[in-house]
């Protein structure tokens, strides 16, 4: 009886923790991306808080005072004091001119009895669903280049990583002496952060870096070539691609090797017996059997590639090249834009792309399997 | 590594052949071996050379770092650049923050994952597959997506800019993988051991505590190291969730465009080294840890 509930008891802390840190932020994220909190002044048809609303004005709107009326306000201790209502006219958020009564506490006015202009300084808090943040992201001048650079990096990085990872895995599988040492060496980048990798390759590609030292030292160039500068984006992209391939191929390699180890060896031996050469064995036996492992690695690597951030900052700086994850940070940064709504929209966009690409891979690989079965 | 995907011309066909063709097969076999070796060495160079270059920079004098053309060996060997980096403002403090965050993340994620992993490994209960699937699906969740709303929530709750809130976030990121790894560690231990302990009078808890857990410690430790490395390396959430209590990567990233090359290169080296050492210690467990991603 006791053991019936035991597994649930053991799981509950972890599940609660995951809900707290994954599900709850997702809800919060939706709120940030699609909901605007604001204060609006609601204008009334009569000088009374209960009268019908005639329109709303945003804070800081300048208004003209058309009329004023002095009323009595009863305080908590039973005494009364004069309070003014003003009939004002102003332009609302939609560009319409609206007119109505507002109480003095919501307006900034120099003289209650004489001024003819005032400014809206208060009102009631409202919340509304809006697509404004999404529109603003889509029309932002850096959005296009951020999306373009991110996609370009993925298209260049992911295939290179897979080719290199499969080569590494096959070398390890060949059972040469010292293969455990080679495995350790190939696995070293697993522990290297994207920032550290960016700095390492910056040291190579910078103007006075190792690549120029080699090129000039060996006489191939007369003077150093400036790889990293505005107008030289393709070299910067290349440096970022190399840094990412260098750092993040290991994880694919590990997944491929564990896939290879699970492979039934009879299949490959049968291929050998029937005289298939290395390429044929690879193309028609090993790779199709590896498809599930490759699919997992592909989804993982692509999702991670959408988040490429520190490598770009380390190699290309903050201004010349931009990627989606950096835009998220730029909008969030309290010392710059300090706009969490826009940051949430960018983050949501990255989420959508990651989800879409995962589903695409899942479908693509499955339909390949189905096609293979149909044959 | 018992498979032989690449091994050429199986010995069965060579054995029955005449002497000459056997020698030729042997020659081809050796040639292929040699080319695989060459490939392995080239790939090792590709991995190790950039690391060597950053080591050269870190152990050169600041003048050596700025020199052009750069030497491919540090001359003279000096710790001046590293000392300059470590004594820079905020570095010692942020290193300490990084260590605290990583240690807290390890403690939280291990403490939660051990019971959960044990439940998945040892019990057949309703909803087990659903739980496994849910854990699998959040494993590759983008950090970028979580960090922004969490920063807002933390700000509202007054947890913003605290090392422990960042540690909680890092623990959440590694928890799914840690649960799966720990579950696989428990699955690899025979259940009979626990039964035997219970037959000899242990309660279930005692059997777990005295028999199963000690046997599982190496695997759990390896996954703890994985969590530590992830937390030590993580920069996006770190830079979003902290301002005055920055971790080392966040501090370096933040000051990157204002800092000199000696600072950057020494910083790169400083971040690289602990990770390399940790990977060395858990190299036996690499496939248990990352192979899990496959299932």
Interface residues (C-beta under 8 A of the other chain):
Chain A: X3 X4 X6 X7 X8 X10 X11 X13 X14 X15 X17 X18 X20 X21 X22 X24 X25 X26 X28 X29 X32 X167 X168 X170 X171 X172 X173 X174 X175 X176 X178 X179 X180 X182 X183 X184 X185 X186 X187 X188 X189 X190 X191 X192 X193 X194 X195 X196 X199 X200 X201 X202 X203 X204 X206 X208 X209 X210 X212 X213 X214 X216 X217 X224 X246 X251 X254 X255 X257 X258 X259 X260 X261 X263 X265 X268 X269 X272 X273 X278 X281 X286 X292 X293 X296 X297 X299 X300 X303 X304 X306 X307 X309 X310 X313 X314 X317 X318 X324 X325 X328 X329 X332 X334 X340 X343 X344 X347 X348 X350 X351 X354
Chain B: X1 X2 X3 X4 X5 X6 X7 X8 X9 X10 X33 X36 X37 X39 X40 X43 X44 X46 X47 X48 X50 X51 X53 X54 X57 X66 X67 X68 X69 X70 X72 X112 X113 X115 X116 X118 X119 X120 X122 X123 X125 X128 X131 X134 X135 X138 X140 X141 X142 X143 X144 X145 X146 X147 X148 X149 X150 X151 X152 X153 X168 X169 X171 X172 X175 X176 X179 X229 X232 X233 X234 X235 X236 X239 X240 X243 X249 X252 X253 X256 X257 X261 X264 X265 X267 X268 X271 X272 X274 X275 X276 X278 X279 X280 X283 X286 X287 X290 X291 X293 X294
